[in-house]
Amino acid sequence: MLSTITRNKEAIIETVFEKSHYCFVAVDENGVVTFLNDSYCRFLEVDREKAIGKHVTEIIENTRMHIVVETGEEEIADLQYIRGNHMIANRIPVFSGGKVVGAVGTVLYRDTKEWMQMNTHIKNLLLELENYRKQLRNQTGANYSLHDIVGSSIRLNEVKEKIIKASSGDVSILLTGESGTGKELFAHSIHQLSERHNQPFVKVNCAAIPEHLLESELFGYEAGAFTGAKKEGKMGKFEMADGGTLFLDEIADMPLNAQVKILRVLQEREIERIGSEKTRKVDVRIVAATNQSLEKLIEQDDFRQDLYYRINVVQIAIPPLRERPEDIRVLAKYYLRNISNRTGNRVTDFEQEVLDFFLHYDWPGNVRELENVVESAVHLSSSEVITVDDLPDHMQVETYYNYQTNDLKDILEKAEITAIRNALRQTDGDKLKAAKLLGIGKSSFYDKLNKYGL
Ligand SMILES: Nc1ncnc2c1ncn2[C@@H]1O[C@H](COP(=O)(O)OP(=O)(O)OP(=O)(O)O)[C@@H](O)[C@H]1O
């Protein structure tokens, strides 16, 4: 066998590399193309004579052949996006006398036409799948389940257990917790775990709907109920959720007069569209969420106590991220994987200093903030590993404090940043109120925001 190969070496090489349907490329130790077979030339639509002698990055999109030459490490079955398609690439360094002298790469598909057909077929199947998913979502409206909630800290597991226990009963549930802790994900999960999971899940963001439209959004209206109303009338969210779950997000922002009407619907189990005398029976389960203390609002007469009792049969508090540090690393890695896959940026890990900082940071925006920080770092990163330099400016100030200084000025600055952040959190981002709370003037407050990039 070996002697046959030795005797016919050139013919075999010619058959394997040149006549094959696979794409082959070879580069030298500088990443310069030394060989490109016919299949690859056709696929790339390049002229072989022009390609040979050029750096591989000028010829092949998203190539890593030059990197394999540098690292000397093979890369097998790596997904590579070329000419609008995902290909499977193998890259193998070539060693001679213990040194890397080049690399050989293959791209797996049989021929361009066949790959295109298969790719189109897969794309169609994916589109079809997405369509079915959408239809299913449109039918119920609940897109998430407990499986989508990442993290395995004791605190988060306790919440998940409570959710499982409370979901099956038909009781109203109030989800409390800071902004960005995942209350909406839990609301979807409650619906999915309930007997009502085949029925609609309808969300109302009480803070986003202008007060004068809230009633018609919730209860609907009859044809010609008011000027500007749709000719055929409109169904309200309570009716849409009939048989299913109505998720009242940010319920603390519900105006008092709408609160009275909601209470009536929950007591009577019927609604009246605006402009109608007729009542209609509705059967909805209420899940509400708030990041403000309803108890405090009741004391200030901004929330009705009777409605509070109705919606607060079971209360489940979602802990802030800083109180479940075990989840931070898992969530950060989960988002890094997702965002890298989605954007095609090859960023695979965090520097240890970044992970250490994440554990010290107090995450005022919770999981939402973590997701945003990872997303921005992936875009800013110039290597495969996210470093402290890729983090937003205000975080870099804190890492400096945490890791590099005992200097009094730096410590004072850190204290200022923390105080400003806390004030903004307490005032829901209202800068004037935050300045007042801190006892400083408006312009000095704005100066500090600029200084620290907050
Ligand atoms: N445990 C988790 N696993 C995965 N993603 C999460 C988790 N918790 C929150 N998220 C994500 O964080 C973001 C904010 O979550 P969500 O909207 O549910 O928070 P919220 O508590 O309802 O916030 P708000 O009070 O501001 O409405 C979303 O993108 C959500 O998908």
Ligand as a Chemical Component Dictionary entry (heavy atoms), coordinates in Angstrom:
data_LIG
# 
_chem_comp.id                   LIG 
_chem_comp.type                 NON-POLYMER 
_chem_comp.pdbx_formal_charge   0 
_chem_comp.three_letter_code    LIG 
# 
loop_
_chem_comp_atom.comp_id 
_chem_comp_atom.atom_id 
_chem_comp_atom.alt_atom_id 
_chem_comp_atom.type_symbol 
_chem_comp_atom.charge 
_chem_comp_atom.model_Cartn_x 
_chem_comp_atom.model_Cartn_y 
_chem_comp_atom.model_Cartn_z 
_chem_comp_atom.pdbx_ordinal 
LIG N1  N1  N 0 -32.684 34.428 34.734 1  
LIG C1  C1  C 0 -32.691 34.941 33.494 2  
LIG N2  N2  N 0 -32.244 34.215 32.462 3  
LIG C2  C2  C 0 -32.198 34.731 31.221 4  
LIG N3  N3  N 0 -32.585 35.974 30.898 5  
LIG C3  C3  C 0 -33.057 36.744 31.893 6  
LIG C4  C4  C 0 -33.146 36.270 33.234 7  
LIG N4  N4  N 0 -33.663 37.254 33.999 8  
LIG C5  C5  C 0 -33.882 38.289 33.181 9  
LIG N5  N5  N 0 -33.527 37.994 31.922 10 
LIG C6  C6  C 0 -33.560 38.920 30.759 11 
LIG O1  O1  O 0 -33.360 40.225 31.274 12 
LIG C7  C7  C 0 -34.190 41.167 30.619 13 
LIG C8  C8  C 0 -35.124 41.820 31.623 14 
LIG O2  O2  O 0 -36.047 40.848 32.101 15 
LIG P1  P1  P 0 -37.591 41.211 32.370 16 
LIG O3  O3  O 0 -38.125 42.152 31.338 17 
LIG O4  O4  O 0 -38.336 39.944 32.591 18 
LIG O5  O5  O 0 -37.396 42.002 33.741 19 
LIG P2  P2  P 0 -38.473 42.753 34.611 20 
LIG O6  O6  O 0 -38.172 42.386 36.014 21 
LIG O7  O7  O 0 -39.859 42.449 34.090 22 
LIG O8  O8  O 0 -38.077 44.265 34.348 23 
LIG P3  P3  P 0 -39.003 45.615 34.443 24 
LIG O9  O9  O 0 -39.441 45.729 35.869 25 
LIG O10 O10 O 0 -38.050 46.701 34.046 26 
LIG O11 O11 O 0 -40.129 45.425 33.474 27 
LIG C9  C9  C 0 -34.916 40.396 29.526 28 
LIG O12 O12 O 0 -34.178 40.503 28.323 29 
LIG C10 C10 C 0 -34.901 38.966 30.028 30 
LIG O13 O13 O 0 -34.966 38.058 28.961 31 
# 
loop_
_chem_comp_bond.comp_id 
_chem_comp_bond.atom_id_1 
_chem_comp_bond.atom_id_2 
_chem_comp_bond.value_order 
_chem_comp_bond.pdbx_ordinal 
LIG N1  C1  SING 1  
LIG C1  N2  SING 2  
LIG C1  C4  DOUB 3  
LIG N2  C2  DOUB 4  
LIG C2  N3  SING 5  
LIG N3  C3  DOUB 6  
LIG C3  C4  SING 7  
LIG C3  N5  SING 8  
LIG C4  N4  SING 9  
LIG N4  C5  DOUB 10 
LIG C5  N5  SING 11 
LIG N5  C6  SING 12 
LIG C6  O1  SING 13 
LIG C6  C10 SING 14 
LIG O1  C7  SING 15 
LIG C7  C8  SING 16 
LIG C7  C9  SING 17 
LIG C8  O2  SING 18 
LIG O2  P1  SING 19 
LIG P1  O3  DOUB 20 
LIG P1  O4  SING 21 
LIG P1  O5  SING 22 
LIG O5  P2  SING 23 
LIG P2  O6  DOUB 24 
LIG P2  O7  SING 25 
LIG P2  O8  SING 26 
LIG O8  P3  SING 27 
LIG P3  O9  DOUB 28 
LIG P3  O10 SING 29 
LIG P3  O11 SING 30 
LIG C9  O12 SING 31 
LIG C9  C10 SING 32 
LIG C10 O13 SING 33 
# 
